[in-house]
Amino acid sequence: MVNSIVERSPKYKWGKIMIKTVLVTGGNGFLGLHLIAQLLAGGYTVKTSLRSMDKAAGVTAALATHDVPHRERLSFVVADLTADAGWADAMVGVDGVFATAAPVFVNGEMVADTVARTATDGVLRILTAARHAGVQRVVMTGNWGAVGYSNHDRHSVTTEANWTDPDEPGLSVYERSKLLAERAAWQFAHDHPGQPELVTVNASAMLGRSLNDHVSGSLGLVQNLLSGRSKAIPQIPLNVVDVSDVAALHLLAMTKPAAAGHRFIASADGQITLPEIAALIRTQRPAVAAKVPRRLLPNWVIRLAAPFSAQAREGLLFLRTNRNTSIAAAKRLGWQPQYTITDTILRTVDQLTGH
């Protein structure tokens, strides 16, 4: 049986832009593999870039395991965000590019300036190669962190018009690198209008089921609760979204004419706090909830520790941030999340616990 992740995607009317062959960067990743599955199910011809061809067999095996159709339409190219080699060849015959890959570590380390520079250089490398090849549109995977972390007004609504300040206290190395890479991409689009068209999908904490063993770093939020690693739970709110819904929005962003030149927030309706996630696990998945903590971490502890701890500063930023997020722009594009927050959390728990 075709995995339900793929079954849900054909209900969308993808649009009228003549996109037939696409490149997905980082096809072995959490999102990249979901995107490939939906593209193949939708009848597209897909190339995917990998840092090493050694990873190709794993991608093929994962798609076969989930009975994804049209696997013969998938091909592989070797290209790395940190080098020019391979990108020109990767773009040959391609109508659209999904730039989903992003560096998290550089040479095994997460040094702020190095990661940010590598992320920025990587997306500019993709955009430049796409421009030279005459690619019609590039859809870049951004994140909610580039949108909402500088909106501290609880009476406002965070939309795609918001931008996070790169110097926001508590902003993580990864979030800052994604922000600066997206800003560089939009500057490129401004300097080269329509060559190619640019769209960004800014996903909130991306959870759900993986098609292979590659999962998002966001799953650590749930894993920490399940493992008991967190002895007390900070009372921070989150926006979350299922990875398969993010993939579906990427396809709409690629094929809908109205998407060109816009950002779209991908998030399930509403928000949820970490204590609420813990309570959900205890009530809905009691068999795996033995280590889920019950004690709450007072907000004042985070505030007190913030001057001395980078982790506490990130926590304080989470506490200060307005999570009232609008996804109206994505809905106008025709997108509707298929998974609620509750669905997504429970799918994540099942992924992490092998159910």
C-alpha positions in Angstrom: 0.0 0.0 0.0 1.2 3.5 -0.8 2.2 5.4 2.3 -0.5 7.8 3.5 2.0 10.6 3.2 1.8 10.1 -0.6 -1.8 9.2 -0.8 -2.9 12.6 0.5 -1.0 14.7 -2.0 -2.9 14.2 -5.3 -6.0 16.1 -3.9 -4.2 19.3 -4.6 -4.5 21.1 -8.0 -0.9 22.0 -8.4 -1.3 24.9 -10.8 -0.6 25.8 -14.4 3.2 26.5 -14.6 4.8 24.0 -17.0 7.1 22.3 -14.5 7.9 18.8 -15.6 11.4 18.1 -14.4 12.6 19.3 -11.0 15.8 19.1 -8.9 15.5 18.5 -5.2 18.6 19.3 -3.2 19.4 17.0 -0.3 17.0 14.2 -1.3 18.0 11.9 1.5 16.9 14.5 4.1 13.7 14.5 6.3 11.8 16.9 4.0 13.6 16.1 0.8 12.5 12.5 0.8 8.9 13.4 1.5 9.1 15.9 -1.3 10.5 13.4 -3.8 7.8 10.9 -2.9 5.0 13.4 -3.5 6.6 14.6 -6.8 7.0 11.1 -8.1 3.4 10.3 -7.1 2.3 13.4 -9.0 4.0 12.3 -12.2 7.1 14.6 -12.2 10.6 13.6 -13.3 12.9 14.2 -10.4 16.6 14.7 -10.0 18.1 14.9 -6.5 21.5 16.1 -5.4 23.4 14.2 -2.8 26.8 15.0 -1.3 27.8 11.4 -2.0 26.4 8.8 -4.3 26.8 6.3 -1.4 23.5 7.7 -0.1 21.5 6.9 -3.3 20.7 3.3 -2.4 19.2 4.5 0.9 16.9 6.9 -0.9 15.8 4.2 -3.4 15.2 1.7 -0.7 13.1 4.1 1.4 10.9 4.9 -1.6 10.4 1.2 -2.4 9.5 0.5 1.2 6.7 3.0 1.0 5.5 1.8 -2.4 6.1 5.2 -4.0 5.1 5.0 -7.7 7.2 6.0 -10.7 10.5 5.4 -9.0 12.1 5.0 -12.4 11.7 8.8 -12.9 14.2 9.5 -10.2 17.9 10.1 -10.9 20.8 11.2 -8.8 23.6 13.8 -9.1 26.5 14.6 -6.8 26.7 18.2 -5.7 27.6 19.8 -2.4 26.5 23.2 -1.1 30.1 24.0 -0.2 31.5 23.6 -3.7 30.7 24.7 -7.3 31.3 21.3 -8.8 28.3 19.5 -10.0 25.7 22.2 -9.9 25.8 23.1 -13.6 25.3 19.5 -14.5 22.5 19.1 -11.9 20.5 21.9 -13.6 20.6 20.5 -17.1 17.0 20.0 -18.3 15.5 21.2 -15.1 12.4 23.5 -15.0 12.3 24.0 -11.2 14.5 23.6 -8.2 13.5 22.8 -4.6 16.4 24.1 -2.4 15.7 22.0 0.8 19.2 21.3 1.9 21.0 23.5 4.4 24.3 22.9 6.4 23.9 22.3 10.1 27.5 21.6 10.9 30.6 22.7 9.0 33.6 20.4 9.5 31.8 18.8 12.4 31.3 22.2 14.2 28.6 24.7 14.6 30.5 28.1 14.5 28.1 30.9 14.0 29.8 32.9 11.3 31.1 29.8 9.4 27.6 28.1 9.3 25.9 31.4 8.3 28.5 32.0 5.5 28.2 28.4 4.3 24.4 28.5 4.2 24.4 31.8 2.3 27.0 30.7 -0.2 25.1 27.5 -0.7 21.8 29.1 -1.6 23.5 31.7 -3.8 25.4 28.8 -5.6 22.1 27.1 -6.3 20.4 30.4 -7.5 23.4 31.3 -9.7 23.4 27.8 -11.4 19.7 27.9 -11.8 19.9 31.3 -13.5 22.5 30.2 -15.9 20.5 27.1 -16.8 17.3 29.1 -17.4 15.4 27.4 -14.5 11.9 28.9 -14.2 11.5 28.9 -10.4 13.4 28.1 -7.2 11.4 27.2 -4.1 13.7 27.6 -1.0 13.0 26.0 2.3 13.2 28.7 4.9 12.0 28.5 8.5 9.7 30.2 10.9 12.8 31.4 12.8 13.5 33.8 9.9 10.0 35.3 10.3 8.9 35.5 13.9 11.5 35.7 16.6 11.6 39.5 16.8 7.8 39.9 17.2 7.4 40.2 20.9 4.0 41.9 20.8 1.5 39.4 22.1 -1.4 41.4 20.6 -0.2 41.2 17.1 -0.2 38.4 14.4 3.0 37.1 12.9 2.8 36.9 9.1 5.2 36.6 6.2 5.8 40.3 6.4 7.8 39.8 9.6 11.5 39.4 9.7 13.7 38.3 12.6 16.5 40.5 13.5 19.8 38.6 13.0 21.1 40.1 16.2 18.1 39.0 18.2 19.4 37.9 21.7 19.0 34.1 22.0 18.7 33.4 18.3 20.5 30.0 17.7 23.3 29.5 15.2 21.1 27.4 13.0 18.2 29.9 13.0 20.5 32.8 12.2 22.1 30.9 9.3 18.7 30.2 7.8 17.7 33.8 8.2 20.8 35.2 6.6 20.6 32.7 3.7 17.0 33.6 3.0 17.8 37.3 3.1 20.7 36.7 0.6 18.3 34.8 -1.6 15.8 37.6 -1.7 18.6 40.1 -2.5 19.6 37.9 -5.4 16.0 37.8 -6.6 15.9 41.6 -6.4 19.1 41.9 -8.4 18.0 39.4 -11.0 14.2 39.7 -11.3 12.5 36.6 -12.5 15.8 34.8 -13.3 14.6 32.5 -11.7 11.4 33.3 -9.8 11.9 32.8 -6.1 9.5 31.5 -3.5 10.2 30.6 0.1 8.4 28.2 2.4 9.0 29.1 6.0 8.2 26.1 8.1 7.7 26.0 11.9 9.0 23.1 14.0 8.8 20.3 11.4 7.7 17.0 13.0 6.0 13.8 11.8 7.1 10.5 10.3 10.3 10.0 8.4 10.5 7.8 5.3 13.9 6.7 6.3 16.1 7.1 9.4 16.9 10.8 8.7 14.8 13.0 11.0 14.5 16.7 11.7 16.4 18.3 14.5 13.0 19.5 15.8 12.2 16.0 16.8 14.6 16.5 19.6 11.9 18.5 21.4 9.8 15.4 21.7 12.7 13.0 22.2 13.8 14.9 25.2 10.4 14.4 26.8 10.3 10.7 26.0 13.8 10.0 27.2 13.4 11.9 30.5 16.5 13.9 29.6 14.5 17.0 30.6 13.9 16.7 34.3 11.6 19.7 34.3 9.6 21.1 31.3 9.9 24.7 30.3 6.6 26.4 29.7 7.3 27.5 26.1 4.8 27.6 23.3 5.6 26.2 19.8 4.2 26.2 16.3 4.5 22.8 14.6 3.8 21.3 11.2 3.9 17.9 9.8 6.7 17.3 7.3 4.3 15.8 4.7 2.2 19.0 4.8 5.4 21.1 4.3 6.2 19.0 1.2 2.7 19.6 -0.2 3.1 23.4 0.3 6.4 23.2 -1.6 4.6 21.7 -4.6 2.0 24.5 -4.6 4.7 27.1 -4.2 6.4 25.6 -7.3 3.4 25.4 -9.6 1.0 28.2 -8.6 1.6 31.3 -10.7 0.5 33.6 -7.8 3.3 32.2 -5.6 6.2 33.9 -7.4 8.1 36.4 -5.3 6.4 35.5 -2.0 7.1 33.8 1.3 4.6 31.3 2.8 4.5 30.2 6.4 3.9 26.4 6.8 2.4 25.7 10.2 -0.6 23.8 11.6 -3.4 25.9 12.9 -2.8 27.1 16.5 0.1 26.4 18.9 1.0 24.1 21.7 3.2 24.3 24.8 5.8 21.7 25.9 3.7 20.8 29.0 0.7 20.3 26.7 2.8 17.9 24.6 3.9 16.0 27.7 0.2 15.7 28.8 -0.8 14.5 25.3 1.9 11.8 25.4 0.8 10.6 28.8 -2.9 10.4 27.8 -2.6 9.1 24.3 0.6 7.1 24.4 0.8 5.9 28.0 2.9 2.9 27.1 5.9 5.1 26.2 5.3 7.9 28.7 7.0 6.4 31.8 9.9 8.9 31.6 8.0 12.0 30.5 8.5 14.5 33.3 5.7 16.2 35.2 7.6 18.9 36.9 7.4 22.4 35.3 10.4 24.7 35.0 9.5 28.1 36.3 10.0 31.0 33.8 12.1 32.9 36.4 14.7 30.1 36.3 15.2 30.6 32.6 15.4 34.4 33.0 17.9 34.1 35.8 20.2 31.7 33.8 20.0 33.6 30.5 23.0 35.8 31.1 25.2 32.7 31.7 23.8 30.1 29.4 23.2 30.1 25.6 20.5 27.4 26.0 18.7 29.6 28.6 19.0 32.6 26.2 17.3 30.5 23.5 14.6 29.5 26.0 14.1 33.1 27.0 13.6 34.0 23.4 11.0 31.3 23.1 9.2 32.7 26.1 9.2 36.3 24.7 8.1 35.4 21.2 4.6 35.9 19.9 3.4 32.6 18.5 0.1 33.9 17.1 0.9 33.0 13.6 -1.2 33.4 10.4 -1.1 30.9 7.6 -3.7 32.8 5.6 -1.3 33.4 2.7 -0.6 29.6 2.3 -4.4 28.9 2.5 -5.0 31.4 -0.3 -2.6 29.5 -2.4 -4.8 26.4 -1.9 -3.0 24.8 1.0 -4.6 23.2 4.0 -2.7 21.2 6.6 -3.9 17.6 6.5 -2.5 17.0 10.0 -3.6 18.8 13.2 -1.1 19.6 15.9 -2.3 16.6 17.9 -1.9 14.3 14.8 1.6 15.6 14.2 2.8 15.2 17.8 1.4 11.6 18.0 2.9 10.7 14.6 6.2 12.0 15.9 6.0 10.0 19.1 5.2 6.9 17.0 8.2 7.5 14.8 10.6 7.9 17.7 9.2 4.8 19.6 9.1 2.5 16.5 5.3 2.2 16.3 
